[in-house]
Amino acid sequence: MGNATHVKIETMEKMRKWWKSLFIVSLGLVLGIILAQRMGVRAESLEEIEAQITELQHQMQLSVAATTPLESEVAKLKKQLDGIGSQIKQSEIRMQELAGSITEREKTIKNQYAVLAAKVRDYYKKSRFYSPLLWMVSSRSAGELTRGLTYKQASADEDKNLIVRITTEIMQLEEDKKQIEADKAKLAGLQAKLDTQKAFFEKEIAGAKKWQAELSGKIATLTAKQQAILTEKSGTFQTTVGEVPLADDPASRPDYNPGFSPAFAAFSFGAPHFKGMSQYGALGRAKQGQGYEQILKAYYGGGIEIRDHNPDAQITVTGYGTYSLEEYAKRIYEMPGSWGDEGGMEALKAQAVAARSYALARGGEICATEACQVFKPSPKGGKWEEAVNATRGKVIYANGNPFSSWYASTSGGYQESYSANGYSTPGFWDTPSGQGGWTAQAYEKTAGSPWFYKAWYRTRSGDACGRSHPWLNSEEMADILNAWKVLFNGGGDSGRVTPESSCWGGNPYSKEELRGIGGFVSVSGVSVTYAGNGVTATVTFQTNKGEVPISGADFKKAFNLRSPGRISLKSGLFNIEKK
């Protein structure tokens, strides 16, 4: 039993050394990463941090790569420790049993020792004073002599065997006592080492995890600038027809001549949020003879109800006080009253119903800006007030409550679904014949929306960051592709993929630097495909490196992060024009 325990302890000790070697190598990598991070990554400004984002991301990847297998090995170690702990407990039980056995054996041997001493003395005496001649003389016959000699020999052999057995037991007892003391000491030492090693590993991994969290925070801070760029360039700002000019920038049209060739421009279909009622779409439908109820059900779906609501219900407008539902509706400035003279009276009625519904769905308290609905203290009058009066008290309901009826100027020909009151509006192509009628038959196009198909290069305040048009030359479009390469295929610092412009600041790549990574030098052609759910599916470029297909979503992100100045895509449904 003592030898078996000793062998198990030796096996566990070898296993512990193997684990230790494995974990020291892995943890050495983690600690090296952490020390490099803490010594090498320092910055006092956003620009400096942005310049080091690649290093941060690289270090993050190394740390995670080192820690992930380490965590797996720690889990295995914990399982192994449980097994070793079980073996230690079993060994302790066996040692306790052995110790108890030794105690009993000691009692038995103590008695046997006295017998042994007597037997040894007796054996000595018999051996010392034994005389065969005396046995012959004292025996009465030959048979008696034979029996006596045989008995004498058997007794001597029995004494001799007893002496050997008792002596062997005493020696084994002493050996077992020494072994059990040695095993106890070794097990105690092994348990202490395993506990220490486990605590060390867990502490180091916790430190690596903490540092990874700090790295994630730094990277998040760095990419916040990119997010700000994306928000400004493609953000879903709130606006309606009443807030945009009806005449648009000639440079944003497909027929604009930038003075060079090849020239490329990204044209967005619609802006800004593509959900609910399209105001220009409503105008197009009205011109084609649709009534306001038909228009509302087209955009909000057949599951809505248009009910009469209390016209004296109170609406509180931030900064202006409280108005009845009808007096509130008369002061909404969201659609040109002139549309009433252009065949759009039913569109004005649809807008009046949507405006009431939206205000009621907000609980009767609402702001006065385009973040909610544009409200002014004076009634708008004219055709708008006619539309309000013609639909007095009419409200859109869904699932028994006023529905939050979103609307926006232009959706580009595809309306996206959204949900409120547990009800979802449909997603559909806004044409008389579905996708097959897009773009020629799109209601917004026939209504003449200036945002139906537009290349954006100015902010809403008019800032163009020094650009006079949205058109890019071959090198500039190749630069977008090189940015896409870094963002989605690696090889560079994605945090430096920002516009190469003083308007944005930071530490963007130069065109030469990006070209060295992506390898795109020129673009000679482009084609676009669309998906049935109202987005651009693929953009395929002909380049110096051959044909390059890019998903619409990936291209939009790369374009908005890298395109010069304020040039941007506002919609996931877009086209790339080439001339």
C-alpha positions as a printed NumPy array, in Angstrom:
array([[  0.   ,   0.   ,   0.   ],
       [  2.815,   2.411,   0.813],
       [  4.59 ,   1.744,  -2.514],
       [  1.343,   2.33 ,  -4.511],
       [  0.821,   5.698,  -2.819],
       [  4.415,   6.632,  -3.541],
       [  4.015,   5.83 ,  -7.24 ],
       [  0.817,   7.982,  -7.477],
       [  2.603,  10.891,  -5.847],
       [  5.499,  10.643,  -8.293],
       [  2.997,  10.618, -11.196],
       [  1.193,  13.673,  -9.843],
       [  4.502,  15.476,  -9.399],
       [  5.458,  14.853, -13.044],
       [  1.994,  16.024, -14.156],
       [  2.349,  19.191, -12.087],
       [  5.734,  19.949, -13.686],
       [  4.241,  19.46 , -17.169],
       [  1.352,  21.821, -16.437],
       [  3.743,  24.333, -14.955],
       [  5.921,  24.351, -18.077],
       [  2.919,  24.776, -20.372],
       [  1.411,  27.609, -18.366],
       [  4.678,  29.451, -17.822],
       [  5.227,  29.579, -21.603],
       [  1.673,  30.829, -22.248],
       [  1.667,  33.277, -19.377],
       [  5.053,  34.536, -20.437],
       [  3.451,  35.629, -23.699],
       [  0.542,  37.311, -21.874],
       [  2.827,  39.096, -19.418],
       [  5.069,  40.214, -22.261],
       [  2.064,  41.691, -24.046],
       [  0.868,  43.446, -20.901],
       [  4.293,  44.921, -20.17 ],
       [  4.632,  46.075, -23.768],
       [  1.237,  47.693, -23.579],
       [  1.874,  49.463, -20.324],
       [  5.285,  50.686, -21.367],
       [  4.634,  51.424, -25.026],
       [  1.114,  52.761, -25.432],
       [  0.772,  56.253, -24.103],
       [ -0.868,  59.267, -25.662],
       [ -1.878,  62.685, -24.472],
       [ -4.299,  63.582, -27.268],
       [ -6.901,  61.978, -29.495],
       [ -4.659,  62.407, -32.515],
       [ -1.795,  60.552, -30.852],
       [ -4.118,  57.775, -29.704],
       [ -5.559,  57.451, -33.202],
       [ -2.023,  57.166, -34.579],
       [ -1.506,  54.128, -32.329],
       [ -4.851,  52.373, -32.801],
       [ -3.285,  49.662, -34.977],
       [ -0.818,  48.826, -32.247],
       [ -3.632,  48.712, -29.686],
       [ -5.72 ,  46.419, -31.839],
       [ -2.695,  44.239, -32.596],
       [ -1.875,  43.965, -28.901],
       [ -5.507,  43.196, -28.157],
       [ -5.456,  40.368, -30.686],
       [ -2.224,  38.987, -29.23 ],
       [ -3.545,  39.184, -25.678],
       [ -6.814,  37.49 , -26.559],
       [ -4.998,  34.875, -28.639],
       [ -2.719,  34.099, -25.698],
       [ -5.382,  34.244, -23.005],
       [ -8.049,  32.192, -24.758],
       [ -6.058,  28.935, -24.878],
       [ -4.729,  29.737, -21.423],
       [ -8.254,  29.912, -20.058],
       [ -8.986,  26.594, -21.697],
       [ -5.908,  25.095, -20.084],
       [ -6.853,  26.574, -16.704],
       [-10.241,  24.883, -17.001],
       [ -8.419,  21.625, -17.691],
       [ -6.095,  22.315, -14.77 ],
       [ -9.061,  22.874, -12.454],
       [-10.507,  19.574, -13.568],
       [ -7.136,  17.923, -13.067],
       [ -6.785,  19.552,  -9.668],
       [-10.145,  18.119,  -8.675],
       [ -8.915,  14.689,  -9.723],
       [ -5.613,  15.135,  -7.897],
       [ -7.448,  16.387,  -4.845],
       [ -9.588,  13.255,  -4.935],
       [ -6.452,  11.113,  -5.211],
       [ -4.891,  12.977,  -2.303],
       [ -7.983,  12.346,  -0.188],
       [ -7.921,   8.664,  -1.144],
       [ -4.221,   8.534,  -0.305],
       [ -4.905,  10.186,   3.035],
       [ -7.595,   7.59 ,   3.73 ],
       [ -5.205,   4.805,   2.791],
       [ -2.511,   6.318,   4.99 ],
       [ -4.979,   6.58 ,   7.857],
       [ -5.884,   2.933,   7.322],
       [ -2.186,   2.069,   7.175],
       [ -1.524,   4.073,  10.315],
       [ -4.353,   2.216,  12.075],
       [ -2.948,  -1.07 ,  10.808],
       [  0.492,  -0.141,  12.091],
       [ -0.966,   0.615,  15.518],
       [ -2.654,  -2.825,  15.652],
       [  0.456,  -4.485,  14.297],
       [  2.555,  -2.732,  16.879],
       [  0.326,  -4.18 ,  19.637],
       [  0.506,  -7.642,  18.092],
       [  4.25 ,  -7.424,  17.484],
       [  4.795,  -6.211,  21.039],
       [  3.347,  -9.51 ,  22.275],
       [  5.125, -11.439,  19.549],
       [  8.361,  -9.729,  20.474],
       [  8.144, -11.214,  23.972],
       [  7.407, -14.62 ,  22.445],
       [ 10.286, -14.061,  20.043],
       [ 12.682, -13.312,  22.868],
       [ 11.592, -16.453,  24.685],
       [ 11.813, -18.53 ,  21.552],
       [ 15.257, -17.204,  20.744],
       [ 16.484, -18.04 ,  24.259],
       [ 14.866, -21.446,  24.091],
       [ 16.233, -22.113,  20.632],
       [ 19.667, -21.075,  21.808],
       [ 19.507, -23.327,  24.831],
       [ 18.269, -26.286,  22.843],
       [ 20.935, -25.739,  20.233],
       [ 23.654, -25.237,  22.877],
       [ 22.886, -28.184,  25.09 ],
       [ 21.478, -30.685,  22.589],
       [ 23.285, -34.079,  22.698],
       [ 22.305, -36.902,  20.323],
       [ 24.219, -39.447,  22.498],
       [ 22.135, -38.503,  25.536],
       [ 18.949, -39.028,  23.507],
       [ 20.149, -42.505,  22.482],
       [ 20.985, -43.576,  26.008],
       [ 17.764, -42.243,  27.481],
       [ 15.507, -43.783,  24.829],
       [ 13.973, -47.156,  25.672],
       [ 13.711, -48.267,  22.067],
       [ 14.712, -47.32 ,  18.545],
       [ 11.151, -46.171,  17.791],
       [ 11.119, -43.854,  20.757],
       [ 14.512, -42.495,  19.663],
       [ 13.235, -41.822,  16.159],
       [ 10.082, -40.108,  17.382],
       [ 12.055, -37.954,  19.755],
       [ 14.567, -36.86 ,  17.122],
       [ 11.743, -36.068,  14.657],
       [  9.834, -34.018,  17.224],
       [ 12.975, -32.229,  18.204],
       [ 13.737, -31.272,  14.587],
       [ 10.149, -30.127,  13.922],
       [ 10.135, -27.992,  17.056],
       [ 13.424, -26.426,  16.09 ],
       [ 12.176, -25.683,  12.563],
       [  8.97 , -24.151,  13.932],
       [ 10.915, -21.912,  16.291],
       [ 13.272, -20.898,  13.527],
       [ 10.38 , -19.988,  11.152],
       [  8.62 , -18.038,  13.883],
       [ 11.797, -16.101,  14.581],
       [ 12.196, -15.26 ,  10.864],
       [  8.516, -14.245,  10.486],
       [  8.429, -12.035,  13.556],
       [ 11.739, -10.431,  12.607],
       [ 10.464,  -9.737,   9.06 ],
       [  7.25 ,  -8.159,  10.401],
       [  9.213,  -5.916,  12.717],
       [ 11.43 ,  -4.775,   9.832],
       [  8.397,  -4.176,   7.537],
       [  6.651,  -2.242,  10.301],
       [  9.593,   0.086,  10.646],
       [  9.755,   0.532,   6.856],
       [  6.022,   1.285,   6.619],
       [  6.274,   3.838,   9.421],
       [  9.075,   5.67 ,   7.614],
       [  7.213,   5.558,   4.273],
       [  3.967,   6.908,   5.689],
       [  5.746,   9.85 ,   7.283],
       [  7.497,  10.599,   3.968],
       [  4.216,  10.31 ,   2.011],
       [  2.429,  12.655,   4.392],
       [  5.107,  15.289,   3.941],
       [  5.17 ,  14.914,   0.144],
       [  1.374,  15.086,  -0.205],
       [  1.21 ,  18.189,   1.943],
       [  3.921,  19.836,  -0.159],
       [  2.258,  18.835,  -3.435],
       [ -1.122,  20.203,  -2.348],
       [  0.462,  23.501,  -1.324],
       [  2.299,  23.788,  -4.66 ],
       [ -0.852,  23.052,  -6.66 ],
       [ -2.884,  25.585,  -4.697],
       [ -0.189,  28.225,  -5.148],
       [  0.158,  27.5  ,  -8.862],
       [ -3.59 ,  27.655,  -9.415],
       [ -3.875,  30.956,  -7.562],
       [ -0.971,  32.37 ,  -9.6  ],
       [ -2.507,  31.36 , -12.932],
       [ -5.919,  32.75 , -12.019],
       [ -4.404,  36.034, -10.873],
       [ -2.404,  36.473, -14.077],
       [ -5.357,  35.638, -16.295],
       [ -7.512,  38.08 , -14.342],
       [ -4.838,  40.717, -14.935],
       [ -4.767,  39.967, -18.652],
       [ -8.559,  40.164, -18.81 ],
       [ -8.551,  43.476, -16.984],
       [ -6.018,  44.885, -19.415],
       [ -8.034,  43.612, -22.366],
       [-11.03 ,  45.483, -20.965],
       [ -8.903,  48.619, -20.731],
       [ -7.765,  48.103, -24.32 ],
       [-11.359,  47.694, -25.446],
       [-12.178,  50.99 , -23.8  ],
       [ -9.301,  52.724, -25.578],
       [-10.261,  51.238, -28.929],
       [-13.889,  52.244, -28.363],
       [-12.739,  55.787, -27.695],
       [-10.708,  55.826, -30.873],
       [-13.489,  54.41 , -33.026],
       [-15.941,  56.925, -31.567],
       [-14.48 ,  59.456, -33.995],
       [-15.212,  57.109, -36.866],
       [-18.735,  56.656, -35.539],
       [-19.167,  60.42 , -35.432],
       [-18.14 ,  60.584, -39.081],
       [-20.599,  57.822, -40.006],
       [-23.346,  59.504, -38.013],
       [-22.846,  62.833, -39.752],
       [-22.477,  61.372, -43.227],
       [-25.221,  58.744, -43.117],
       [-27.119,  59.654, -39.978],
       [-30.886,  59.402, -39.877],
       [-31.623,  63.036, -39.115],
       [-35.24 ,  64.068, -38.844],
       [-36.66 ,  66.28 , -41.569],
       [-39.717,  66.644, -43.767],
       [-40.724,  68.392, -46.975],
       [-41.491,  71.617, -45.164],
       [-37.829,  71.915, -44.156],
       [-36.028,  71.305, -47.451],
       [-35.782,  73.444, -50.598],
       [-37.791,  72.282, -53.584],
       [-34.942,  73.236, -55.92 ],
       [-31.83 ,  71.139, -55.515],
       [-28.119,  71.588, -56.166],
       [-27.325,  71.058, -59.859],
       [-23.976,  69.482, -58.918],
       [-25.876,  66.685, -57.154],
       [-27.622,  65.61 , -60.345],
       [-26.519,  62.813, -62.698],
       [-26.202,  65.257, -65.639],
       [-23.561,  67.404, -63.897],
       [-20.229,  67.665, -65.724],
       [-17.299,  67.689, -63.259],
       [-14.76 ,  68.43 , -66.024],
       [-12.824,  65.144, -65.887],
       [-13.311,  61.536, -66.889],
       [-13.712,  58.896, -65.692],
       [-15.779,  60.449, -62.916],
       [-17.736,  58.582, -60.245],
       [-20.493,  59.733, -57.872],
       [-22.527,  57.889, -55.216],
       [-26.26 ,  58.588, -55.543],
       [-28.598,  57.854, -52.63 ],
       [-32.209,  56.883, -53.166],
       [-34.084,  58.843, -50.524],
       [-33.327,  60.233, -47.061],
       [-33.486,  60.103, -44.122],
       [-35.232,  57.197, -42.285],
       [-37.336,  55.371, -44.946],
       [-40.122,  54.31 , -42.553],
       [-43.83 ,  55.099, -42.45 ],
       [-45.416,  57.458, -44.957],
       [-43.347,  58.991, -47.731],
       [-44.62 ,  62.541, -48.116],
       [-43.575,  62.784, -51.758],
       [-44.945,  59.273, -52.261],
       [-48.265,  60.462, -50.82 ],
       [-48.21 ,  63.372, -53.277],
       [-47.564,  60.99 , -56.172],
       [-50.396,  58.714, -55.061],
       [-52.773,  61.677, -54.665],
       [-51.95 ,  62.836, -58.182],
       [-52.898,  59.366, -59.406],
       [-56.299,  59.589, -57.754],
       [-55.832,  57.835, -54.413],
       [-57.808,  59.114, -51.389],
       [-56.221,  59.842, -48.038],
       [-57.452,  56.614, -46.406],
       [-56.034,  54.552, -49.282],
       [-52.735,  56.43 , -48.983],
       [-52.542,  55.841, -45.223],
       [-53.315,  52.132, -45.528],
       [-50.732,  51.778, -48.284],
       [-47.972,  53.093, -45.988],
       [-49.115,  51.834, -42.59 ],
       [-50.703,  48.585, -43.719],
       [-54.147,  47.033, -43.858],
       [-54.145,  46.3  , -40.123],
       [-54.719,  49.924, -39.103],
       [-58.078,  51.588, -38.44 ],
       [-58.924,  55.221, -39.147],
       [-61.241,  56.257, -36.32 ],
       [-62.902,  59.387, -35.012],
       [-61.139,  60.701, -31.92 ],
       [-62.227,  63.429, -29.499],
       [-61.243,  66.662, -31.327],
       [-61.001,  68.463, -27.992],
       [-58.351,  66.101, -26.616],
       [-55.5  ,  68.135, -25.163],
       [-51.979,  68.262, -26.625],
       [-49.237,  69.962, -24.622],
       [-46.464,  71.454, -26.767],
       [-43.121,  72.105, -25.081],
       [-42.584,  75.842, -24.768],
       [-46.026,  76.799, -26.148],
       [-48.683,  75.449, -23.806],
       [-51.731,  73.271, -24.38 ],
       [-54.01 ,  73.111, -27.428],
       [-56.99 ,  71.057, -28.481],
       [-56.185,  68.284, -30.947],
       [-57.64 ,  70.271, -33.869],
       [-56.013,  73.596, -32.965],
       [-52.722,  71.723, -32.604],
       [-53.099,  70.13 , -36.063],
       [-53.733,  73.532, -37.676],
       [-50.309,  74.704, -36.433],
       [-48.267,  71.829, -37.902],
       [-45.765,  72.872, -40.613],
       [-44.754,  69.544, -42.174],
       [-46.078,  69.655, -45.762],
       [-46.382,  72.529, -48.277],
       [-49.944,  73.852, -48.443],
       [-49.303,  74.609, -52.12 ],
       [-49.584,  70.901, -52.835],
       [-53.325,  71.328, -52.462],
       [-53.3  ,  73.295, -55.72 ],
       [-51.086,  70.729, -57.469],
       [-53.329,  67.696, -57.178],
       [-52.104,  66.82 , -53.701],
       [-55.091,  67.646, -51.491],
       [-55.465,  63.987, -50.429],
       [-51.785,  63.959, -49.444],
       [-52.441,  66.969, -47.17 ],
       [-55.368,  65.113, -45.575],
       [-53.224,  62.005, -45.031],
       [-50.588,  64.232, -43.401],
       [-53.179,  65.812, -41.077],
       [-54.37 ,  62.4  , -39.867],
       [-50.763,  61.183, -39.406],
       [-49.851,  64.331, -37.447],
       [-52.75 ,  63.89 , -34.998],
       [-51.963,  60.188, -34.542],
       [-48.285,  60.81 , -33.905],
       [-48.982,  63.425, -31.216],
       [-51.55 ,  61.256, -29.409],
       [-49.251,  58.206, -29.53 ],
       [-46.67 ,  60.238, -27.595],
       [-49.105,  60.589, -24.722],
       [-50.332,  64.084, -25.527],
       [-46.996,  65.791, -24.761],
       [-44.72 ,  66.669, -27.65 ],
       [-41.849,  68.928, -28.675],
       [-42.197,  71.66 , -31.315],
       [-39.164,  70.821, -33.477],
       [-38.495,  68.372, -36.288],
       [-37.308,  65.922, -33.609],
       [-41.084,  65.441, -33.102],
       [-43.272,  67.504, -35.462],
       [-42.669,  71.093, -36.526],
       [-45.153,  73.291, -34.641],
       [-45.568,  77.063, -34.855],
       [-47.878,  79.192, -32.678],
       [-49.779,  80.633, -35.651],
       [-52.172,  78.502, -37.73 ],
       [-50.754,  77.651, -41.138],
       [-54.029,  78.418, -42.929],
       [-54.735,  77.871, -46.622],
       [-55.055,  74.429, -48.116],
       [-53.479,  72.905, -45.026],
       [-56.265,  74.152, -42.765],
       [-58.791,  72.895, -45.32 ],
       [-57.233,  69.431, -45.058],
       [-57.325,  69.557, -41.248],
       [-60.997,  70.567, -41.233],
       [-61.876,  67.911, -43.808],
       [-60.45 ,  65.168, -41.573],
       [-61.617,  66.577, -38.223],
       [-60.838,  64.114, -35.369],
       [-59.552,  61.392, -37.705],
       [-56.762,  59.313, -36.105],
       [-54.881,  56.131, -37.052],
       [-55.351,  53.283, -34.569],
       [-53.515,  49.957, -34.228],
       [-54.386,  47.335, -31.625],
       [-56.817,  49.698, -29.932],
       [-54.531,  52.717, -29.471],
       [-53.383,  55.726, -31.513],
       [-50.548,  54.573, -33.738],
       [-47.123,  56.23 , -33.831],
       [-47.347,  57.21 , -37.492],
       [-43.852,  57.998, -38.724],
       [-43.335,  59.911, -41.952],
       [-40.492,  61.545, -43.877],
       [-39.857,  63.335, -47.127],
       [-38.463,  60.64 , -49.396],
       [-37.663,  56.957, -49.059],
       [-36.129,  56.327, -52.468],
       [-38.853,  53.991, -53.637],
       [-38.704,  51.387, -50.863],
       [-40.516,  51.67 , -47.531],
       [-38.93 ,  49.869, -44.592],
       [-41.06 ,  48.162, -41.952],
       [-41.214,  49.326, -38.332],
       [-43.275,  48.392, -35.269],
       [-45.368,  50.206, -32.643],
       [-48.282,  49.129, -30.4  ],
       [-47.326,  45.535, -31.188],
       [-48.138,  46.2  , -34.845],
       [-45.693,  46.227, -37.777],
       [-46.013,  48.25 , -40.959],
       [-45.242,  46.568, -44.295],
       [-41.972,  46.769, -46.15 ],
       [-42.598,  47.287, -49.886],
       [-41.551,  48.907, -53.145],
       [-43.538,  52.153, -53.417],
       [-44.627,  51.835, -57.047],
       [-47.855,  50.751, -58.776],
       [-46.238,  47.444, -59.812],
       [-43.807,  46.603, -57.011],
       [-40.093,  46.161, -57.619],
       [-40.685,  45.843, -61.35 ],
       [-41.883,  49.439, -61.41 ],
       [-38.833,  50.817, -59.675],
       [-37.456,  53.355, -60.483],
       [-39.534,  54.621, -63.431],
       [-42.951,  54.285, -61.749],
       [-41.911,  55.209, -58.192],
       [-44.519,  57.558, -56.701],
       [-41.793,  59.821, -55.283],
       [-40.161,  60.16 , -58.685],
       [-43.392,  61.058, -60.453],
       [-44.043,  63.585, -57.668],
       [-40.663,  65.197, -58.376],
       [-38.888,  64.683, -55.027],
       [-35.487,  66.449, -55.09 ],
       [-34.187,  63.746, -52.736],
       [-35.318,  60.723, -54.716],
       [-31.922,  60.391, -56.423],
       [-29.21 ,  62.651, -55.132],
       [-25.436,  62.71 , -54.657],
       [-24.769,  64.324, -51.267],
       [-21.705,  66.491, -50.655],
       [-22.961,  69.224, -48.319],
       [-24.212,  69.205, -44.753],
       [-27.685,  70.526, -44.03 ],
       [-26.081,  73.83 , -43.044],
       [-24.424,  74.032, -46.478],
       [-20.842,  73.182, -45.514],
       [-19.07 ,  71.318, -48.353],
       [-15.58 ,  71.214, -46.793],
       [-14.088,  72.881, -49.852],
       [-15.759,  70.614, -52.421],
       [-17.795,  72.088, -55.261],
       [-19.386,  68.776, -56.323],
       [-19.67 ,  65.116, -55.216],
       [-17.775,  63.56 , -58.134],
       [-14.58 ,  61.51 , -57.607],
       [-11.82 ,  60.809, -60.091],
       [-10.329,  57.363, -60.711],
       [ -7.627,  57.766, -58.055],
       [-10.13 ,  58.952, -55.424],
       [-12.436,  56.007, -56.066],
       [ -9.446,  53.644, -55.895],
       [ -8.664,  55.236, -52.522],
       [-12.153,  54.222, -51.314],
       [-11.42 ,  50.64 , -52.364],
       [ -8.108,  50.681, -50.509],
       [ -9.992,  51.883, -47.415],
       [-12.472,  49.024, -47.877],
       [ -9.523,  46.624, -48.069],
       [ -8.179,  47.788, -44.7  ],
       [-11.593,  47.818, -43.022],
       [-12.744,  44.392, -44.117],
       [ -9.618,  42.453, -45.095],
       [ -7.04 ,  43.754, -42.617],
       [ -3.459,  44.664, -43.304],
       [ -3.62 ,  48.128, -41.786],
       [ -4.979,  50.331, -39.032],
       [ -8.75 ,  50.526, -39.468],
       [ -8.852,  53.411, -37.006],
       [ -7.014,  55.62 , -39.495],
       [ -9.618,  55.108, -42.198],
       [-11.104,  58.6  , -42.028],
       [-11.398,  61.383, -44.612],
       [ -8.098,  62.864, -45.752],
       [ -9.336,  66.357, -44.957],
       [ -8.725,  69.165, -42.49 ],
       [-12.473,  69.2  , -41.797],
       [-12.216,  65.993, -39.813],
       [ -8.779,  66.163, -38.149],
       [ -7.212,  63.068, -36.658],
       [ -4.462,  61.027, -38.275],
       [ -5.914,  59.626, -41.505],
       [ -3.953,  57.573, -43.982],
       [ -2.589,  59.412, -46.975],
       [ -3.607,  58.066, -50.361],
       [ -0.077,  56.778, -50.853],
       [ -0.154,  54.86 , -47.566],
       [ -3.496,  53.235, -48.334],
       [ -2.375,  52.423, -51.869],
       [  0.62 ,  50.612, -50.411],
       [ -1.735,  48.413, -48.39 ],
       [ -4.663,  47.851, -50.753],
       [ -2.88 ,  47.988, -54.08 ],
       [ -5.736,  49.685, -55.946],
       [ -4.413,  52.419, -58.238],
       [ -7.264,  53.102, -60.647],
       [-10.936,  52.324, -61.286],
       [-12.278,  52.175, -64.833],
       [-15.846,  50.926, -64.44 ],
       [-18.622,  50.007, -62.007],
       [-21.925,  48.1  , -61.909],
       [-24.569,  47.715, -59.205],
       [-27.149,  45.058, -58.279],
       [-30.125,  45.463, -55.93 ],
       [-31.844,  43.137, -53.461],
       [-35.557,  42.529, -53.09 ],
       [-35.576,  44.033, -49.578],
       [-34.764,  47.544, -50.793],
       [-30.987,  47.741, -50.456],
       [-28.026,  47.728, -52.806],
       [-26.791,  44.138, -52.872],
       [-23.439,  44.38 , -54.652],
       [-21.162,  46.999, -56.175],
       [-18.65 ,  45.595, -58.667],
       [-15.651,  47.656, -59.767],
       [-13.298,  47.195, -62.708],
       [ -9.829,  48.066, -61.411],
       [ -6.128,  47.689, -62.117],
       [ -6.381,  44.471, -60.039],
       [ -9.313,  43.093, -62.014],
       [-12.985,  42.869, -61.104],
       [-13.783,  43.501, -57.423],
       [-17.285,  42.765, -56.04 ],
       [-18.192,  44.407, -52.685],
       [-21.403,  44.051, -50.697],
       [-23.53 ,  47.189, -50.638],
       [-23.387,  47.498, -46.835],
       [-19.58 ,  47.158, -46.729],
       [-19.094,  49.674, -49.523],
       [-21.419,  52.188, -47.856],
       [-19.418,  52.018, -44.624],
       [-16.05 ,  52.315, -46.389],
       [-17.342,  55.148, -48.575],
       [-18.728,  57.181, -45.692],
       [-15.587,  56.718, -43.613],
       [-13.124,  57.663, -46.339],
       [-14.853,  59.795, -48.994],
       [-13.404,  63.32 , -49.092],
       [-15.06 ,  66.295, -47.445],
       [-18.768,  65.872, -46.723],
       [-19.462,  63.48 , -49.614],
       [-21.702,  60.725, -48.298],
       [-24.319,  58.056, -48.848],
       [-27.579,  58.597, -46.945],
       [-29.293,  55.366, -47.876],
       [-28.589,  51.647, -48.091],
       [-30.31 ,  51.826, -51.473],
       [-27.853,  53.594, -53.782],
       [-26.179,  53.652, -57.18 ],
       [-22.693,  54.56 , -58.42 ],
       [-22.757,  56.713, -61.552],
       [-19.793,  56.78 , -63.931],
       [-19.157,  59.26 , -66.726]])
